[in-house]
Amino acid sequence: MKQRTVPCVVYRGGTSRGVFFNEADLPTSSIARNHIFMSAIDAYNPSQVNGLGSGTSHTSKVITVRPSERADACLSYTFHQVGIGEAIVDAEGTCGNLMAAVGAYAIDEGYVECPTENGIVDVTVYNENIGRLIELTVPVESGRALVEGDYLMPGLVHSGARIGVSILSPGGGKTGKTFPIGRKCNLTVDGQQVEATFSDVVNPFVFVHAEAFGYTGFESNAVLGADTELLGLLETIRIAGAVASGMADSPEMAREVPSIPKVALVSAPCDYVATSGETIRADEVDIIARMISMGKFHWTFAGSGLYNLASMTLLEETVPHDCVRKYGVENDKRTRKMVRIGHPDGVAEVMVELTPDGSDVVAVGLDRTARRIMDGQCYVPDWM
């Protein structure tokens, strides 16, 4: 079969990697576009050996970019989650990690005029998945996004230049409300009621207590991932949350959109050993969490999930806030606060700003690094 070529760029952003396409280089047909995305990543093989993915949810990602029609953003972009062993392209959710890479891309591709050859450049982009503005502070050197720096993110071995990411008015991007079914609800799983918080901040998530499933919450991914019964129960919870929130009209419809909502197990702080072998002490975190993405436990924690979970630890009467309270830490009523989340590979710090009355989220932000890995032509089997 003859192959065509499409220009692309590959970036790492945070702990994710994605293939970036300029919309001007893509066909207008959504069928043809999806064919390009699935071929580029290789949605068809679980190993993704025939494409640029690597068999994980955090590397099966595509970003499409175009100049923004909005006066307050230099570009608009859409995130696409690509299937792993399944012919799926899902643009319902978004990726918090690749937001940093979008900022670097905006600088590198000339969407922003750099007022200085070296320094910090403010970049504002528009995320079409959630309909929100993203403000980024991008270090620049010689007119391009700086890569080298002294900021070491959990989940990476090498340090990089610190990129600040802040999402404005992050609540209700998919459902219209931060809490579409209340701050707590009971979801039925195999005839049992499981207490949960469904929250729509950046990406919709369902948060449940790890202890409800017989776990402490700080077990390794290998242990949790080997429990097929647990994986099945969490998928049932994901589907139930989608239906209860109105994201899906039926369980069948919820199964057709596997990327959101996502599900996370949360627990109170305690000592645990990260995948790096480092011991994380209870006093170094505010909450511990493990999350499922596309049917597998995430090796760290999705950036979009960090934003959501950090917000929930500060918003009262939620499942994550209960975990914080169990450790004796009460909300000190400040409207802006740093939240420390313990995940499998370390600790992530997320800044959350609440409304003055503490009822909702004004903005969420965290620091990431990004690196341009390659650019060139992606070879794709011919399309109609």
N, C-alpha and C positions, 0 to 999 in steps of 0.2 A: 504494500500500500504506500502510495506517495505521501510524503510529509511536507507540511508547510512550516514556516517559521513565524514566530511572534516575538517582538522585543520584550524583554523582561529584566527585572532586577531582583536579586535575592538579598533580603536583610534578616538579621537577627534583631529582635527587639525584646529586651528583658530575657525571659526564659522561653521565648517562642521564636519560630523562624517562619517566614512567609515569602511567597513569590508575588512581586508587585507588577501589575500591568497598567499601562496608561489606557484609559478607555478609548482614546482615539485610535489605538492600534488593534482594537478588538472588533469583531463583527457585531452588528446590531441584534442579531438573533440570540435570544437567551439560550436556546438549545445549543447553538454553536459555541457560545461563550462557556457554558457548563462543560461541554466536551473538551475545550481547551484546558479549563481548570482541572478537570479530573485526569486528563492525560498528563498535564504538567506535574501533578503531585503523584499520580498513579493511585486513583481511588480503588482500582479493581483488584489489586493484590494486597493481602494483609501486611506483607513486608514492605510494600511500596517500592520494590526493587526496580521497577520499570519507570520511575519518575523521581522527583526531587523530595518527596516525603521520606520519612524513616519509620513508619509504622506507629507513630505516636500522635495523639490529638494536638500536641503543642507544636508539631512540625507539619501538620496537614492543613495549611492555611494559605489563602490567597487574598490579596488586597487589590482593588481596582481604584484608580485615582483619576480625577479630572479637575480642571480649574473650577473654582466655586462661583456660582451665580450670586452668592451672598457677599455683601460689602464687608462683613465682619470676619471673613475666613479666606485664606489664600487658596485653599483647595477643599474639595469634598471627596470623601472616600467611603468605600463599602468593604466590609470584611466578609469573607466567605470561609466557612468551615467545610473541608472536603472529607469525604468518607474514607474509612480504612477497611479495605476489603468489601466496600459497598459503593455503588454508583450514586453518591449523594453529594450535592452542593447546597449548603444551608447558609442563608444570609440572615437568619432571624436574630442571632446573638451577635456579640462583638468580642474583641480581644483586647484586654487591658495592657498586655505586654507590648504588642505591636504598635500601640499608640506612640511609643517612643520612637520606633522606627519610621513612622509616618512623619514625625517632626524632622528626623534626619533626612528623609527623602525630600521633603519640601525645600530644605536648604540645598542639598546636592543637585536637585533637578531644576533649581532656579525659580521656584514658586514664590520665594521670598527674596527681596533685595536686602543683602546684608549691609547694614550701615557701617560696619567695620570689618576688616579682614580677620581680626582676632577678637574674641570676646563672647558675650552671651547675647543670643538673638531670641526675641519673643516671637513665637509662631502660634497662630490660631488656625485650627482646621475644624471641619464639620464632619462628624460621624453620622452617616445616613442610616446605619442600623438602628441607632437609638435616638436619632434626631437631636443631638446635643453638640455644643461647642466644646472643643478640647484645647486648653491653653498649655503650651509647652515652652520651656526655656532650654534652648539648645546651644551648647558650647560650639564655637566656630573657630577654625584655624585656616588661614589662607583661603577664606571664602567657602569652605566646605565643613560639613559636620565633623567635629572632632571625635576621634575614636579613643585615643589613649587618655587615661586618667587614673586617679587613685581611688575611685569608688568601686568597691567590690560587692556585688550583689550576691545574696544567697542563691545557690543553684549554678553559679559559674566559678571557674577556676581563676580566670584572669580579670583584673580590674579594668575599668573603662571610664570614659568621660560621663559625668553625671547629667542626665536629662530629667528635668522636672516635668511631671505630668499632672494636670489638674482638670477634672471634669466638672463642668458647671451644671447645677440643677440636675443631678444624676438620677433622681427618683422618677419612676413611672414611665421609663422610655418605651417599654413594650406593652404594658397593661394600662397605663394612664395614672396609676397610683403606686406609691411606695409600698403600701400594704393592701393589695386588692381583696384579700379575704381576712383582714384583721391581723393584729400583731402575733397572734397565735391561733392555731386551728388544730383539729384532730383529723388525721387522714387514716382511712381504713386500709389496712394491709393484712391480707389473709385472715380477715375477720377480727383483727385486733386494731385498737385505736392507738395511733402514734402521734404524740405531740410534736408539732412542727411550726416553724415560721417560714412563710412564703414572702420573700421581699424582692421587689423589683428596683434594684439600684445598679445601674450600668448593665448588668446581666441579671435576669431573674434566677433566684436560687431558692432551694428548699433546705433549711437547716434543721437537723434533728440531733438529739442527744445520742452520743456514741453508746452510752450505758444502756439505752433502750434495746440495743442489739447484743448486749453481753460483752461489750468492749470498753476499754478504758479511754480509747481515743488516741493514744500515742503509740499504738502498734505500727509496725513497719508496713509498707505497701505490699511486700511479699506475703505477709500474713493475711492482711485484709483482702488482697486480690485473689488469694487461693480459696477464699470462702465463697463458693459459687452461690450458696443460699443467700448470703448477705448481698451479693451483687444483684440477685434477682429481686430481693426485697427493696433495695434502693431504687431499682428501675421501676418497681411498682409504685413507690412513693413519688418518683419523678412524674410518672404518668398521672397519678391522682392529683398532684399539685397543679399540673398543667390544666386539667379539666376543672378543678375547683376554682382556679383563678380566672377562668374564661379564656386562657390562651389556646385551648383546644376544645372543640365541641364534644369529643368522644375520645376514649382511650386509643382507638385506632388512629385518629388524627394526631394524637400526641406522639405515637410511635413513629409517625412519618417525619417528625421534627426532633431528631435525637439530640441536638446540641443544647437546647434549652427547654425548660429550666434545668439547671444543673443541681446536684445534690451534694451536701457536705455533712460529715459527722463532726460535731463540736464537743469539746469537753473542757473542764476547768484546768488551769495551769498545773503542771507537775514536771518533775525531771524526766527527760527522755533523751535517747541517743539518736542524732540525725544520721542520715545516710552517709555523711562524710566521716562519721565516727565521733564527731564532736558531741559532748554532753550539753544539752540545753537545760538550764536550770529554771525551775518554776518562777523565780522572781525576775526572769528575763523576758517573760511573755505575759500577755493579758488573757490569752485564750489559745487553745490548741485545736487544729482543724485538719481534716483529711477530706479531699473532694473527689467526686467521680466526674469524668468527662468522656463522652462517647463510649460509655460502658467500661472504662478502666480507671483505676485510681491514678490521679495526677501525681507525677514525680515530685512536684513542689506544690504550687497552688496557683491557679489562673489569676492573672492580674485583675480581671474583672471581678473575680470572686473575692480578692483581697479588699477591693473597694467596698463591696457589698457587706462582707462580714465585719469589717472595721466599723462601718456605720451601725450595724446591728448591735455591736457590743455597747454602743453608747445610747441607743434608743431603748427605753425601758419597756418591760413586759414582752420581751422577745426571748426566744430560746438561747441565742448567743449571750444576751445580757444576763440571763440566769446563770450561765457558766462563769461569767465575770464575778457576779455576786457571791457565788459559792466560795470563791477564793477570798472574799472579804473586801473586794474593791468596788466601791460605789461610784457612780457617776458624780463628778465634782461640779457639775452644772456649767463648766466652761463650754463656750460654743465652739472652740477650736482645740483639738486635742490629738496627740499622736497615739496610735493604737499599735501594739506589738503582737503580731500573729505568729504562733509557732506552727510551722508546717514540716513535712518530712525532711527537708534539706536545710532547715535553719529558721531564722526569724525575719519576717518582713515588717517594716514600719510604714504605716499608712496614716496620712494626715486627714482628719475628718473635721469639717466645719458644719455645725448644726444651726438651725434657725434660733433666734433669741429665746424662744420658748421651749427649745429642745424637742420639738415634735417632728422635725423632718431634717433632711440633709440639704445644705446649701452647696457644698462642693466636697470632692474627695480628691486626694492626690498622693502620689508617691514618686520616688526616684527610681529610674531605670537607666540602663546603658543600651546602646545600639551599635551595630556594625554592618556596613555594607559589605557583603561577602562576594558577590559577583554581579556582572551584568552581561547581557549578550542576547542571543536568539534561543528561544525555547522551541524545540522541534516537536510538532504535534501531528499525529496522523490526520490525513485530509478530512475535512468536514464538508457537509452539504451546503 
